[in-house]
Amino acid sequence: MYALGVTDLNVLRRIASVQGYGSIVQGAYQNATDTHTFEALDQSRLPGPTFDVLDLATLVTLPQYLDQPLPERSAIPLAGGDAVRASGDEVPARDAPARPPGASGPWAVAARSPASWFLAGVTRVSSVTVVLQPGHAASPLRLGVGLAAPGRRVRWSTARVTHGIATLRPARATTSDRVLVRSPHGVATVGAVVVGTRAPRARLLLDGELQGLIRPPHWQFAGTIGTLVAFTNTRARGAAWLEDAAAVSPDGPVAHAGTVSLSTTASTGAAVVHVTTPRAALLVRSETFARGWTARLTPVGGGRSRVEPVSRLGLVQATLVPAGRYVVTWRYAPASLVAGLVISAASAAATVVLLALCVERRRSRRGRVRHHAEQGASR
């Protein structure tokens, strides 16, 4: 992806890619998402509702945002800059392998809220090593270690903690896309998770920037696209939805009693939403709010249409819809745009008048020259 350069060069260079248009977003959108920077977004927002409301349905990333390879016998780097051997012995700083910039951790785990670490694909896992962070709360005697695969229940096992390290070696390699860890008593602080894999044989440190931020069931592994890893957002709100009429946030409960479907007018490109609701509701649209939007409500089955104002609801826009069935057409016509069109039209008209005056003057001048020439000839 880094070979693409600026947006749209993927078309010119014929490179398969996923690119957005963060360079043209407005300030409010940029402040909430940090998508103005090329190939970037505010990762800290992924666990919350921000990208759900903006209908980010798929996240595509590189494997290094999830894991990094470790040499077979190297020490294990921990969050905070420390490192340990597989035996639990500390490693001098000069011998400790460097953690990549942006590496995540440490992570707190408990019995009722296990933490998850994603792999960069469905992998045959032969071992899992969990290292507890030194200097934190007293280490538990055991940890629960789970292996999960798409569409399957988590397979939990118990691993004994020795010198702050718990190692699980299944009797046979288990196909998994993520590792889970839980503490049976109290909260434990995990400093590193290392996975051994087969086919290909590798040793991976799961400490990429996205670890701990893409959490199931909110985010689910969807598959790979070449060397890229894809995740789906199970909480993406869609293009439009209904909330309670008194809602003050776009991530409130969805009004399940109503239905919403969205289409686009082929001739104008206007967004059209078909709404059915048994009571007054707030129609929320996953479009960044800006002054100048209006919503025209046309009753299905006949009746007078009416234009309703569009209000700001968090980052996006919303309008109040009465009980019934409506076709809602969204239109963008800010005062600045209208004023600009008026000024442009006036300028165009003035230009035409000036051109007409110039042409008329030129004709008059030619007429006078011809008249003088004829008078001279007659003399």
C-alpha positions in Angstrom: 0.0 0.0 0.0 2.8 2.4 0.7 3.8 2.2 -3.0 0.5 4.0 -4.0 1.5 7.5 -3.2 -1.3 10.0 -3.1 -5.0 9.2 -3.4 -6.1 7.8 -6.8 -2.6 6.8 -8.0 -3.8 3.2 -7.4 -5.9 3.7 -10.6 -3.0 5.2 -12.6 -0.6 2.5 -11.4 -3.2 -0.3 -11.6 -2.5 -1.4 -8.0 -5.3 -3.2 -6.2 -5.9 -1.3 -3.0 -8.4 0.2 -0.5 -8.1 4.0 -0.3 -10.3 6.7 1.1 -10.6 10.5 0.6 -9.4 11.7 4.0 -7.6 14.7 2.4 -10.9 16.4 1.6 -12.8 15.9 4.9 -14.1 18.9 6.8 -12.6 20.0 10.1 -15.2 18.5 12.4 -14.8 15.1 10.7 -11.0 15.4 10.9 -11.1 16.2 14.6 -13.2 13.1 15.4 -11.4 10.6 13.1 -8.0 11.9 12.2 -8.4 10.7 8.6 -6.9 13.7 6.9 -3.4 12.0 7.1 -2.8 9.7 4.2 -3.6 6.0 5.1 -4.5 6.8 8.7 -7.3 7.1 11.2 -7.6 7.7 15.0 -7.1 4.1 16.2 -8.1 5.0 19.7 -11.7 5.6 18.4 -12.1 2.0 17.2 -13.4 0.5 20.5 -16.0 3.3 20.8 -19.1 4.3 18.7 -17.4 7.0 16.5 -16.8 4.8 13.5 -20.0 2.8 14.1 -22.0 6.0 13.5 -19.9 6.8 10.5 -20.8 3.4 9.1 -17.2 2.1 8.9 -18.2 -1.5 8.1 -14.8 -2.9 7.1 -11.3 -2.2 8.5 -8.3 -3.3 6.3 -4.9 -3.3 7.8 -1.3 -4.7 7.4 -0.1 -7.7 9.4 2.5 -5.6 11.3 -0.4 -3.7 13.0 -1.2 -7.0 14.7 2.1 -9.0 15.2 5.8 -9.1 14.6 8.0 -12.2 14.1 10.4 -13.2 16.9 13.5 -15.4 16.3 13.1 -18.9 17.7 15.3 -18.5 20.8 15.2 -14.7 21.3 14.0 -13.0 24.5 10.5 -11.7 24.7 10.1 -7.9 24.8 7.5 -6.6 27.2 5.5 -3.4 27.3 7.6 -0.7 29.1 10.9 -1.7 27.5 11.8 -4.8 29.6 12.4 -8.3 28.3 12.5 -11.8 29.7 13.7 -15.2 28.7 11.3 -18.1 28.3 12.4 -19.3 31.7 11.2 -16.0 33.3 14.7 -14.6 33.8 15.1 -10.9 33.1 17.3 -9.8 30.2 19.8 -6.9 30.3 18.6 -3.9 28.4 21.5 -4.2 25.9 20.4 -7.7 24.9 16.6 -7.0 24.8 15.0 -7.0 21.4 13.5 -3.7 20.4 9.8 -3.3 20.4 8.4 -1.6 17.2 7.1 2.0 17.4 3.5 2.1 18.4 3.5 -1.4 20.0 0.6 -1.8 22.4 0.3 -3.2 26.0 0.3 -3.9 28.8 -3.2 -5.4 29.0 -5.4 -6.0 32.1 -7.3 -9.3 32.1 -9.9 -10.6 34.5 -12.2 -13.6 34.8 -15.4 -11.8 33.5 -13.6 -9.6 30.9 -11.0 -11.7 29.0 -8.7 -9.8 26.7 -8.3 -10.9 23.0 -5.3 -10.8 20.6 -5.9 -11.2 16.9 -3.6 -13.1 14.6 -3.1 -11.8 11.0 -5.2 -14.7 9.6 -6.5 -18.1 10.5 -3.5 -20.0 11.7 -2.6 -23.4 13.1 -1.4 -22.5 16.6 1.0 -24.9 18.3 1.8 -22.9 21.5 0.8 -19.8 23.4 3.1 -18.1 25.9 1.6 -15.4 28.2 4.1 -13.2 30.1 2.8 -11.2 33.1 4.1 -7.7 33.5 6.7 -7.5 36.3 6.1 -5.1 39.1 2.3 -5.3 38.9 -0.2 -7.1 41.2 0.7 -10.5 42.6 0.7 -13.1 39.8 -2.1 -15.6 39.8 -1.2 -19.3 39.9 -3.1 -20.1 36.8 -4.4 -18.4 33.7 -7.2 -19.3 31.3 -6.0 -19.4 27.7 -8.5 -19.7 24.9 -8.2 -20.2 21.2 -11.0 -19.1 18.8 -11.8 -19.5 15.2 -14.5 -17.9 13.0 -17.8 -19.6 13.6 -16.6 -21.7 16.5 -16.8 -21.5 20.3 -13.7 -20.6 22.2 -11.7 -23.6 23.4 -10.5 -22.8 26.9 -7.5 -24.4 28.7 -5.8 -23.8 32.0 -2.1 -22.9 32.0 0.1 -22.9 35.2 2.0 -19.7 35.9 5.7 -20.2 36.7 8.0 -17.3 37.2 5.4 -15.0 35.7 5.0 -17.0 32.5 2.2 -19.3 31.5 2.6 -21.6 28.4 0.0 -23.6 26.7 0.9 -26.4 24.3 -2.2 -28.1 22.8 -2.0 -31.8 22.1 -2.4 -30.9 18.4 -2.2 -27.6 16.5 -5.5 -25.7 16.8 -6.8 -23.5 13.9 -7.4 -20.1 15.3 -7.7 -16.4 14.4 -7.3 -15.0 18.0 -6.0 -15.8 21.5 -7.9 -15.0 24.7 -6.6 -14.7 28.2 -8.5 -14.5 31.5 -7.5 -14.5 35.2 -9.5 -16.7 37.5 -8.9 -14.5 40.5 -8.6 -10.7 40.5 -7.0 -8.7 37.6 -3.7 -9.8 36.0 -1.5 -7.5 33.9 -0.2 -9.1 30.7 3.0 -7.7 29.2 3.4 -10.0 26.2 1.6 -12.8 24.3 3.7 -15.0 22.0 2.2 -17.6 19.6 4.0 -20.5 18.0 2.5 -21.5 14.6 2.8 -24.4 12.2 2.6 -24.3 8.4 4.4 -22.0 8.2 6.5 -22.5 11.4 6.9 -19.2 13.1 7.0 -17.4 16.5 4.9 -14.3 16.6 4.7 -11.5 19.2 1.1 -10.2 19.3 1.8 -6.5 20.2 0.8 -4.5 17.1 -0.9 -1.1 17.4 -4.4 -2.5 16.9 -4.1 -5.2 19.7 -6.6 -4.2 22.4 -8.4 -1.8 20.2 -10.3 -4.1 17.8 -12.2 -6.2 20.3 -14.7 -9.0 19.6 -17.7 -9.1 19.3 -17.5 -5.5 18.1 -14.8 -6.3 15.5 -14.6 -9.8 13.8 -11.9 -11.3 11.6 -13.2 -11.4 8.1 -10.3 -12.8 6.1 -7.3 -11.7 4.1 -6.9 -9.9 0.8 -3.5 -10.7 -0.5 -1.2 -9.6 2.3 -3.9 -7.4 3.9 -6.0 -8.4 6.9 -9.7 -7.5 7.0 -12.1 -7.1 9.9 -15.8 -6.4 9.9 -17.6 -4.0 12.3 -20.7 -5.8 13.7 -22.0 -2.5 15.1 -21.9 -0.3 12.0 -25.1 1.6 12.0 -25.6 1.7 8.2 -26.5 4.7 6.0 -29.6 5.7 8.0 -31.5 4.6 11.1 -34.3 5.6 13.5 -33.8 6.6 17.1 -36.1 7.9 19.8 -37.5 11.4 19.1 -35.7 12.8 22.2 -32.3 11.2 21.4 -29.3 13.5 22.1 -26.6 11.1 20.6 -26.4 9.3 17.3 -25.3 6.1 19.1 -28.5 5.7 21.1 -30.7 2.6 20.9 -32.1 1.9 17.4 -35.9 2.1 17.2 -36.6 -1.4 16.1 -40.4 -0.7 15.6 -39.6 1.3 12.5 -38.0 0.5 9.2 -35.6 2.4 7.0 -34.2 1.8 3.5 -32.0 4.1 1.4 -31.7 4.6 -2.3 -30.3 7.2 -4.7 -32.1 9.2 -7.3 -30.4 8.3 -10.6 -31.1 11.7 -12.3 -29.9 14.0 -9.5 -27.9 11.7 -7.2 -30.0 12.9 -4.2 -30.2 10.6 -1.2 -33.7 9.2 -0.7 -34.8 7.4 2.5 -38.0 5.4 2.8 -39.2 5.5 6.4 -42.0 3.6 8.2 -42.5 4.4 11.9 -45.5 3.9 14.2 -44.6 7.0 16.3 -42.6 10.1 15.9 -38.9 9.3 15.6 -35.5 10.9 14.8 -34.2 9.9 11.4 -30.4 9.8 11.6 -28.3 9.8 8.5 -24.6 8.9 8.5 -23.5 12.1 6.7 -21.4 14.7 8.3 -23.5 17.7 9.4 -23.1 20.9 7.6 -25.3 24.0 7.4 -27.5 24.0 4.3 -29.0 20.5 4.5 -32.8 20.1 4.4 -35.1 17.1 4.3 -38.3 17.0 2.3 -40.9 14.6 3.7 -43.4 13.2 1.2 -46.2 11.0 2.7 -46.5 7.6 0.9 -50.1 7.4 -0.5 -50.5 11.1 -1.1 -50.5 14.2 0.9 -48.7 17.5 1.1 -44.9 17.4 1.2 -43.1 19.6 3.8 -39.5 20.6 4.2 -38.0 20.0 7.6 -34.7 21.5 9.0 -31.8 19.1 9.5 -30.1 19.3 12.9 -26.7 18.3 14.2 -26.6 15.1 16.2 -23.0 14.5 17.3 -21.0 14.4 14.1 -23.8 13.5 11.8 -27.3 14.9 10.8 -30.8 14.1 11.8 -34.4 15.2 11.2 -37.7 14.5 13.1 -40.2 12.3 11.3 -43.8 12.0 12.4 -45.6 8.7 12.7 -46.5 7.2 9.3 -44.8 6.3 6.0 -42.6 8.8 4.2 -40.2 9.3 1.4 -37.5 11.6 2.8 -35.3 13.4 0.2 -32.1 15.1 1.5 -31.0 18.2 -0.3 -27.9 20.3 0.2 -28.2 24.0 -0.7 -26.2 26.2 1.7 -26.8 30.0 1.6 -23.2 30.5 0.5 -23.8 28.2 -2.5 -26.9 30.1 -3.4 -25.2 33.4 -3.0 -22.3 32.2 -5.1 -24.7 31.1 -7.9 -26.4 34.5 -7.8 -23.1 36.3 -7.9 -21.9 34.0 -10.8 -25.1 34.6 -12.7 -24.9 38.3 -12.2 -21.2 38.3 -13.3 -22.1 36.3 -16.3 -24.9 38.7 -17.2 -22.7 41.7 -16.7 -20.1 40.1 -18.9 -22.6 39.5 -21.7 -23.8 43.2 -21.4 -20.2 44.4 -21.6 -19.5 42.2 -24.6 -22.7 43.5 -26.3 -21.6 47.1 -25.6 -18.2 46.5 -27.0 -19.6 44.9 -30.1 -22.1 47.8 -30.5 -19.3 50.4 -30.1 -17.1 48.6 -32.6 -20.0 48.6 -35.1 -20.6 52.3 -34.5 -17.0 53.1 -35.0 -16.8 51.1 -38.3 -20.0 52.9 -39.4 -18.4 56.3 -38.8 -15.2 55.4 -40.5 -17.2 54.1 -43.6 -19.2 57.4 -43.6 -16.1 59.6 -43.5 -14.5 57.5 -46.3 -17.6 57.8 -48.5 -17.7 61.6 -47.9 -14.0 61.9 -48.9 -14.6 59.9 -52.0 -17.5 62.1 -53.1 -15.3 65.2 -52.9 
